[in-house]
């Protein structure tokens, strides 16, 4: 099921015609990149979206990250009942999009 959803989001032409032009030297740094290191420095309101059946980025990891947001910064969590790629389709996509939109306008509409 997860694999079906992954391929469902890709166009018939591989990569939609996109070609990777990134320099090969970036491959030497990719193993050192850890997004979680930057979470304590977040100063804007943050919305974390997790999928409770996600095996690529488990909801427990997302939940832990949401608790690391720095200082008095507000962090909200939305957990969807799906796997990693299920967030891009159907009711889960609608739910996530609605939450993201309302979160954005509630926190950044000036």
PyMOL commands that place a pseudoatom at each C-alpha (Angstrom):
pseudoatom trace, name=CA, resn=UNK, resi=1, chain=A, elem=C, hetatm=0, pos=[0.000, 0.000, 0.000]
pseudoatom trace, name=CA, resn=UNK, resi=2, chain=A, elem=C, hetatm=0, pos=[2.741, 2.464, 0.952]
pseudoatom trace, name=CA, resn=UNK, resi=3, chain=A, elem=C, hetatm=0, pos=[4.630, 1.787, -2.277]
pseudoatom trace, name=CA, resn=UNK, resi=4, chain=A, elem=C, hetatm=0, pos=[1.451, 2.286, -4.325]
pseudoatom trace, name=CA, resn=UNK, resi=5, chain=A, elem=C, hetatm=0, pos=[0.925, 5.712, -2.735]
pseudoatom trace, name=CA, resn=UNK, resi=6, chain=A, elem=C, hetatm=0, pos=[4.544, 6.652, -3.359]
pseudoatom trace, name=CA, resn=UNK, resi=7, chain=A, elem=C, hetatm=0, pos=[4.321, 5.889, -7.073]
pseudoatom trace, name=CA, resn=UNK, resi=8, chain=A, elem=C, hetatm=0, pos=[0.881, 7.493, -7.329]
pseudoatom trace, name=CA, resn=UNK, resi=9, chain=A, elem=C, hetatm=0, pos=[2.396, 10.907, -6.653]
pseudoatom trace, name=CA, resn=UNK, resi=10, chain=A, elem=C, hetatm=0, pos=[4.933, 10.651, -9.455]
pseudoatom trace, name=CA, resn=UNK, resi=11, chain=A, elem=C, hetatm=0, pos=[4.283, 11.645, -13.082]
pseudoatom trace, name=CA, resn=UNK, resi=12, chain=A, elem=C, hetatm=0, pos=[4.448, 9.055, -15.894]
pseudoatom trace, name=CA, resn=UNK, resi=13, chain=A, elem=C, hetatm=0, pos=[7.727, 10.537, -17.166]
pseudoatom trace, name=CA, resn=UNK, resi=14, chain=A, elem=C, hetatm=0, pos=[10.377, 9.741, -14.580]
pseudoatom trace, name=CA, resn=UNK, resi=15, chain=A, elem=C, hetatm=0, pos=[11.026, 12.799, -12.460]
pseudoatom trace, name=CA, resn=UNK, resi=16, chain=A, elem=C, hetatm=0, pos=[8.609, 14.801, -14.625]
pseudoatom trace, name=CA, resn=UNK, resi=17, chain=A, elem=C, hetatm=0, pos=[11.595, 15.504, -16.857]
pseudoatom trace, name=CA, resn=UNK, resi=18, chain=A, elem=C, hetatm=0, pos=[13.642, 16.911, -13.976]
pseudoatom trace, name=CA, resn=UNK, resi=19, chain=A, elem=C, hetatm=0, pos=[17.387, 16.193, -14.031]
pseudoatom trace, name=CA, resn=UNK, resi=20, chain=A, elem=C, hetatm=0, pos=[19.594, 16.182, -10.968]
pseudoatom trace, name=CA, resn=UNK, resi=21, chain=A, elem=C, hetatm=0, pos=[22.295, 18.777, -11.539]
pseudoatom trace, name=CA, resn=UNK, resi=22, chain=A, elem=C, hetatm=0, pos=[23.533, 18.924, -7.929]
pseudoatom trace, name=CA, resn=UNK, resi=23, chain=A, elem=C, hetatm=0, pos=[27.298, 18.612, -7.575]
pseudoatom trace, name=CA, resn=UNK, resi=24, chain=A, elem=C, hetatm=0, pos=[28.508, 15.173, -6.490]
pseudoatom trace, name=CA, resn=UNK, resi=25, chain=A, elem=C, hetatm=0, pos=[30.446, 16.732, -3.587]
pseudoatom trace, name=CA, resn=UNK, resi=26, chain=A, elem=C, hetatm=0, pos=[27.115, 17.220, -1.778]
pseudoatom trace, name=CA, resn=UNK, resi=27, chain=A, elem=C, hetatm=0, pos=[26.996, 13.454, -1.262]
pseudoatom trace, name=CA, resn=UNK, resi=28, chain=A, elem=C, hetatm=0, pos=[29.941, 13.820, 1.117]
pseudoatom trace, name=CA, resn=UNK, resi=29, chain=A, elem=C, hetatm=0, pos=[27.901, 16.094, 3.413]
pseudoatom trace, name=CA, resn=UNK, resi=30, chain=A, elem=C, hetatm=0, pos=[24.477, 14.471, 3.347]
pseudoatom trace, name=CA, resn=UNK, resi=31, chain=A, elem=C, hetatm=0, pos=[25.265, 12.063, 6.184]
pseudoatom trace, name=CA, resn=UNK, resi=32, chain=A, elem=C, hetatm=0, pos=[26.074, 14.976, 8.481]
pseudoatom trace, name=CA, resn=UNK, resi=33, chain=A, elem=C, hetatm=0, pos=[22.771, 16.811, 7.964]
pseudoatom trace, name=CA, resn=UNK, resi=34, chain=A, elem=C, hetatm=0, pos=[20.416, 16.457, 10.893]
pseudoatom trace, name=CA, resn=UNK, resi=35, chain=A, elem=C, hetatm=0, pos=[17.330, 18.717, 10.808]
pseudoatom trace, name=CA, resn=UNK, resi=36, chain=A, elem=C, hetatm=0, pos=[16.607, 17.996, 14.476]
pseudoatom trace, name=CA, resn=UNK, resi=37, chain=A, elem=C, hetatm=0, pos=[19.710, 20.028, 15.388]
pseudoatom trace, name=CA, resn=UNK, resi=38, chain=A, elem=C, hetatm=0, pos=[17.963, 23.205, 14.228]
pseudoatom trace, name=CA, resn=UNK, resi=39, chain=A, elem=C, hetatm=0, pos=[14.604, 22.712, 15.986]
pseudoatom trace, name=CA, resn=UNK, resi=40, chain=A, elem=C, hetatm=0, pos=[15.623, 24.370, 19.302]
pseudoatom trace, name=CA, resn=UNK, resi=41, chain=A, elem=C, hetatm=0, pos=[16.434, 27.544, 17.318]
pseudoatom trace, name=CA, resn=UNK, resi=42, chain=A, elem=C, hetatm=0, pos=[12.929, 27.867, 15.850]
pseudoatom trace, name=CA, resn=UNK, resi=43, chain=A, elem=C, hetatm=0, pos=[11.380, 31.160, 16.989]
pseudoatom trace, name=CA, resn=UNK, resi=44, chain=A, elem=C, hetatm=0, pos=[8.222, 31.217, 14.852]
pseudoatom trace, name=CA, resn=UNK, resi=45, chain=A, elem=C, hetatm=0, pos=[5.060, 29.251, 15.629]
pseudoatom trace, name=CA, resn=UNK, resi=46, chain=A, elem=C, hetatm=0, pos=[5.507, 25.744, 14.250]
pseudoatom trace, name=CA, resn=UNK, resi=47, chain=A, elem=C, hetatm=0, pos=[3.112, 23.078, 13.037]
pseudoatom trace, name=CA, resn=UNK, resi=48, chain=A, elem=C, hetatm=0, pos=[4.379, 19.501, 13.020]
pseudoatom trace, name=CA, resn=UNK, resi=49, chain=A, elem=C, hetatm=0, pos=[2.494, 17.018, 10.844]
pseudoatom trace, name=CA, resn=UNK, resi=50, chain=A, elem=C, hetatm=0, pos=[2.971, 13.306, 11.471]
pseudoatom trace, name=CA, resn=UNK, resi=51, chain=A, elem=C, hetatm=0, pos=[1.504, 10.090, 10.129]
pseudoatom trace, name=CA, resn=UNK, resi=52, chain=A, elem=C, hetatm=0, pos=[0.863, 7.467, 12.786]
pseudoatom trace, name=CA, resn=UNK, resi=53, chain=A, elem=C, hetatm=0, pos=[1.750, 4.581, 10.429]
pseudoatom trace, name=CA, resn=UNK, resi=54, chain=A, elem=C, hetatm=0, pos=[4.847, 6.274, 8.991]
pseudoatom trace, name=CA, resn=UNK, resi=55, chain=A, elem=C, hetatm=0, pos=[7.873, 3.975, 8.862]
pseudoatom trace, name=CA, resn=UNK, resi=56, chain=A, elem=C, hetatm=0, pos=[10.195, 6.569, 7.250]
pseudoatom trace, name=CA, resn=UNK, resi=57, chain=A, elem=C, hetatm=0, pos=[9.721, 9.280, 9.859]
pseudoatom trace, name=CA, resn=UNK, resi=58, chain=A, elem=C, hetatm=0, pos=[7.805, 7.816, 12.813]
pseudoatom trace, name=CA, resn=UNK, resi=59, chain=A, elem=C, hetatm=0, pos=[5.224, 9.966, 14.579]
pseudoatom trace, name=CA, resn=UNK, resi=60, chain=A, elem=C, hetatm=0, pos=[7.165, 9.490, 17.828]
pseudoatom trace, name=CA, resn=UNK, resi=61, chain=A, elem=C, hetatm=0, pos=[10.166, 11.268, 16.266]
pseudoatom trace, name=CA, resn=UNK, resi=62, chain=A, elem=C, hetatm=0, pos=[7.981, 14.141, 15.043]
pseudoatom trace, name=CA, resn=UNK, resi=63, chain=A, elem=C, hetatm=0, pos=[6.338, 14.413, 18.476]
pseudoatom trace, name=CA, resn=UNK, resi=64, chain=A, elem=C, hetatm=0, pos=[9.772, 14.528, 20.163]
pseudoatom trace, name=CA, resn=UNK, resi=65, chain=A, elem=C, hetatm=0, pos=[10.893, 17.235, 17.730]
pseudoatom trace, name=CA, resn=UNK, resi=66, chain=A, elem=C, hetatm=0, pos=[7.807, 19.325, 18.499]
pseudoatom trace, name=CA, resn=UNK, resi=67, chain=A, elem=C, hetatm=0, pos=[8.821, 19.353, 22.169]
pseudoatom trace, name=CA, resn=UNK, resi=68, chain=A, elem=C, hetatm=0, pos=[12.275, 20.702, 21.318]
pseudoatom trace, name=CA, resn=UNK, resi=69, chain=A, elem=C, hetatm=0, pos=[11.037, 23.963, 19.790]
pseudoatom trace, name=CA, resn=UNK, resi=70, chain=A, elem=C, hetatm=0, pos=[12.834, 26.777, 21.555]
pseudoatom trace, name=CA, resn=UNK, resi=71, chain=A, elem=C, hetatm=0, pos=[11.692, 29.072, 24.332]
pseudoatom trace, name=CA, resn=UNK, resi=72, chain=A, elem=C, hetatm=0, pos=[8.115, 30.290, 24.385]
pseudoatom trace, name=CA, resn=UNK, resi=73, chain=A, elem=C, hetatm=0, pos=[7.536, 29.415, 20.743]
pseudoatom trace, name=CA, resn=UNK, resi=74, chain=A, elem=C, hetatm=0, pos=[4.179, 27.782, 20.154]
pseudoatom trace, name=CA, resn=UNK, resi=75, chain=A, elem=C, hetatm=0, pos=[4.276, 24.347, 18.540]
pseudoatom trace, name=CA, resn=UNK, resi=76, chain=A, elem=C, hetatm=0, pos=[1.225, 22.390, 17.431]
pseudoatom trace, name=CA, resn=UNK, resi=77, chain=A, elem=C, hetatm=0, pos=[1.010, 18.780, 16.347]
pseudoatom trace, name=CA, resn=UNK, resi=78, chain=A, elem=C, hetatm=0, pos=[-1.296, 17.147, 13.808]
pseudoatom trace, name=CA, resn=UNK, resi=79, chain=A, elem=C, hetatm=0, pos=[-1.237, 13.357, 13.577]
pseudoatom trace, name=CA, resn=UNK, resi=80, chain=A, elem=C, hetatm=0, pos=[-2.902, 11.696, 10.598]
pseudoatom trace, name=CA, resn=UNK, resi=81, chain=A, elem=C, hetatm=0, pos=[-4.086, 8.090, 10.402]
pseudoatom trace, name=CA, resn=UNK, resi=82, chain=A, elem=C, hetatm=0, pos=[-1.925, 6.969, 7.464]
pseudoatom trace, name=CA, resn=UNK, resi=83, chain=A, elem=C, hetatm=0, pos=[1.588, 6.128, 6.333]
pseudoatom trace, name=CA, resn=UNK, resi=84, chain=A, elem=C, hetatm=0, pos=[4.247, 8.553, 5.091]
pseudoatom trace, name=CA, resn=UNK, resi=85, chain=A, elem=C, hetatm=0, pos=[2.908, 9.004, 1.557]
pseudoatom trace, name=CA, resn=UNK, resi=86, chain=A, elem=C, hetatm=0, pos=[-0.740, 8.832, 2.584]
pseudoatom trace, name=CA, resn=UNK, resi=87, chain=A, elem=C, hetatm=0, pos=[-0.509, 12.468, 3.670]
pseudoatom trace, name=CA, resn=UNK, resi=88, chain=A, elem=C, hetatm=0, pos=[-0.533, 13.535, 0.013]
pseudoatom trace, name=CA, resn=UNK, resi=89, chain=A, elem=C, hetatm=0, pos=[-3.913, 12.076, -0.929]
pseudoatom trace, name=CA, resn=UNK, resi=90, chain=A, elem=C, hetatm=0, pos=[-7.615, 12.107, -0.323]
pseudoatom trace, name=CA, resn=UNK, resi=91, chain=A, elem=C, hetatm=0, pos=[-9.043, 12.905, 3.133]
pseudoatom trace, name=CA, resn=UNK, resi=92, chain=A, elem=C, hetatm=0, pos=[-5.611, 12.991, 4.800]
pseudoatom trace, name=CA, resn=UNK, resi=93, chain=A, elem=C, hetatm=0, pos=[-4.400, 15.590, 2.303]
pseudoatom trace, name=CA, resn=UNK, resi=94, chain=A, elem=C, hetatm=0, pos=[-7.569, 17.623, 2.836]
pseudoatom trace, name=CA, resn=UNK, resi=95, chain=A, elem=C, hetatm=0, pos=[-7.191, 17.453, 6.618]
pseudoatom trace, name=CA, resn=UNK, resi=96, chain=A, elem=C, hetatm=0, pos=[-3.504, 18.397, 6.529]
pseudoatom trace, name=CA, resn=UNK, resi=97, chain=A, elem=C, hetatm=0, pos=[-4.075, 21.229, 4.035]
pseudoatom trace, name=CA, resn=UNK, resi=98, chain=A, elem=C, hetatm=0, pos=[-6.935, 22.671, 6.079]
pseudoatom trace, name=CA, resn=UNK, resi=99, chain=A, elem=C, hetatm=0, pos=[-4.856, 22.551, 9.275]
pseudoatom trace, name=CA, resn=UNK, resi=100, chain=A, elem=C, hetatm=0, pos=[-1.821, 24.089, 7.570]
pseudoatom trace, name=CA, resn=UNK, resi=101, chain=A, elem=C, hetatm=0, pos=[-3.923, 26.904, 6.084]
pseudoatom trace, name=CA, resn=UNK, resi=102, chain=A, elem=C, hetatm=0, pos=[-5.709, 27.722, 9.332]
pseudoatom trace, name=CA, resn=UNK, resi=103, chain=A, elem=C, hetatm=0, pos=[-2.428, 27.544, 11.261]
pseudoatom trace, name=CA, resn=UNK, resi=104, chain=A, elem=C, hetatm=0, pos=[-0.733, 29.891, 8.793]
pseudoatom trace, name=CA, resn=UNK, resi=105, chain=A, elem=C, hetatm=0, pos=[-3.500, 32.495, 8.853]
pseudoatom trace, name=CA, resn=UNK, resi=106, chain=A, elem=C, hetatm=0, pos=[-3.898, 32.295, 12.635]
pseudoatom trace, name=CA, resn=UNK, resi=107, chain=A, elem=C, hetatm=0, pos=[-0.191, 32.847, 13.225]
pseudoatom trace, name=CA, resn=UNK, resi=108, chain=A, elem=C, hetatm=0, pos=[1.122, 34.876, 10.303]
pseudoatom trace, name=CA, resn=UNK, resi=109, chain=A, elem=C, hetatm=0, pos=[-1.783, 36.961, 8.991]
pseudoatom trace, name=CA, resn=UNK, resi=110, chain=A, elem=C, hetatm=0, pos=[-0.849, 40.584, 9.654]
for i in range(1, 110): cmd.bond("trace and resi %d" % i, "trace and resi %d" % (i + 1))
show_as sticks, trace
zoom trace
